[in-house]
């Protein structure tokens, strides 16, 4: 089914009905979700962060790191969880710093899970190198 959709869009580009930019936008779901990280509504930002984590959208790493400094704690934890889902151990220090800022709050166990995922991934990568 997806191959058929791609073929149709490519045909529409070929005959000039759809521009390349529009076609790229159609296929760039991660880009559309990353754009929602700047929404003024904190629920939208948090939901977008969680979605990027589920998508394993590696290019969202930097925007999610930036979101760890959001004014809303719910957005910060969503970003930390998404970074945990991405599994890049480089995020460990930033997530730990944000956890330290919010420690003693409602989200402690969720931060701990994110940190644990990142630690586990770091260990897994170390073992792979051996």
DAQUIQUI-V228994 format. One record per residue. RES is the residue in one letter. PHI is phi in degrees with one decimal (* if undefined). OMEGA is omega in whole degrees, 0 to 359 (none if undefined). Layout:
res=RES phi=PHI omega=OMEGA
res=RES phi=PHI omega=OMEGA
This chain:
res=X phi=* omega=181
res=X phi=-63.2 omega=179
res=X phi=-62.8 omega=178
res=X phi=-65.2 omega=179
res=X phi=-62.5 omega=179
res=X phi=-61.7 omega=180
res=X phi=-61.9 omega=179
res=X phi=-64.2 omega=180
res=X phi=-64.2 omega=177
res=X phi=-61.9 omega=178
res=X phi=-65.8 omega=179
res=X phi=-65.2 omega=176
res=X phi=-65.6 omega=184
res=X phi=-60.1 omega=181
res=X phi=-92.6 omega=174
res=X phi=84.8 omega=180
res=X phi=-77.4 omega=181
res=X phi=-122.4 omega=177
res=X phi=-78.2 omega=177
res=X phi=-60.4 omega=180
res=X phi=-60.7 omega=179
res=X phi=-66.0 omega=179
res=X phi=-62.0 omega=178
res=X phi=-63.0 omega=179
res=X phi=-62.4 omega=180
res=X phi=-59.8 omega=184
res=X phi=-87.3 omega=185
res=X phi=-96.4 omega=180
res=X phi=-61.6 omega=180
res=X phi=-60.5 omega=179
res=X phi=-61.8 omega=178
res=X phi=-66.0 omega=180
res=X phi=-71.1 omega=177
res=X phi=-58.1 omega=179
res=X phi=-60.8 omega=180
res=X phi=-72.4 omega=177
res=X phi=-66.8 omega=179
res=X phi=-98.9 omega=180
res=X phi=-62.1 omega=179
res=X phi=-67.7 omega=181
res=X phi=-83.8 omega=181
res=X phi=-62.3 omega=178
res=X phi=-65.4 omega=178
res=X phi=-65.4 omega=179
res=X phi=-62.5 omega=181
res=X phi=-64.8 omega=179
res=X phi=-63.7 omega=178
res=X phi=-64.4 omega=179
res=X phi=-60.9 omega=179
res=X phi=-61.3 omega=180
res=X phi=-63.3 omega=179
res=X phi=-63.6 omega=176
res=X phi=-64.0 omega=179
res=X phi=-64.1 omega=180
res=X phi=-76.2 omega=186
res=X phi=56.8 omega=183
res=X phi=-78.9 omega=185
res=X phi=-59.7 omega=181
res=X phi=-72.1 omega=177
res=X phi=-85.5 omega=184
res=X phi=-52.8 omega=183
res=X phi=-63.4 omega=177
res=X phi=-61.3 omega=179
res=X phi=-71.3 omega=176
res=X phi=-59.1 omega=179
res=X phi=-60.0 omega=182
res=X phi=-69.0 omega=176
res=X phi=-63.9 omega=180
res=X phi=-102.6 omega=180
res=X phi=-61.6 omega=179
res=X phi=-69.5 omega=183
res=X phi=-94.6 omega=180
res=X phi=-61.2 omega=181
res=X phi=-63.9 omega=178
res=X phi=-74.7 omega=179
res=X phi=-61.9 omega=181
res=X phi=-68.5 omega=177
res=X phi=-62.0 omega=178
res=X phi=-65.5 omega=179
res=X phi=-62.2 omega=179
res=X phi=-64.1 omega=179
res=X phi=-63.5 omega=177
res=X phi=-63.4 omega=175
res=X phi=-61.6 omega=179
res=X phi=-67.8 omega=177
res=X phi=-66.6 omega=173
res=X phi=77.8 omega=178
res=X phi=-91.9 omega=183
res=X phi=-57.9 omega=177
res=X phi=-60.0 omega=182
res=X phi=-79.7 omega=187
res=X phi=-56.3 omega=182
res=X phi=-62.3 omega=182
res=X phi=-65.6 omega=179
res=X phi=-66.4 omega=180
res=X phi=-63.3 omega=178
res=X phi=-62.7 omega=180
res=X phi=-68.0 omega=177
res=X phi=-60.3 omega=180
res=X phi=-60.3 omega=178
res=X phi=-63.7 omega=186
res=X phi=-100.1 omega=186
res=X phi=-55.8 omega=180
res=X phi=86.5 omega=182
res=X phi=-102.6 omega=183
res=X phi=-65.2 omega=191
res=X phi=-103.9 omega=185
res=X phi=-51.5 omega=184
res=X phi=-66.1 omega=178
res=X phi=-70.0 omega=175
res=X phi=-63.0 omega=181
res=X phi=-59.7 omega=178
res=X phi=-64.4 omega=180
res=X phi=-63.8 omega=179
res=X phi=-63.0 omega=180
res=X phi=-62.2 omega=178
res=X phi=-59.4 omega=181
res=X phi=-67.3 omega=177
res=X phi=-63.7 omega=179
res=X phi=-61.8 omega=179
res=X phi=-67.0 omega=178
res=X phi=-61.8 omega=179
res=X phi=-64.6 omega=179
res=X phi=-60.9 omega=180
res=X phi=-67.1 omega=178
res=X phi=-62.3 omega=180
res=X phi=-65.4 omega=180
res=X phi=-65.2 omega=181
res=X phi=-70.3 omega=183
res=X phi=-73.8 omega=none
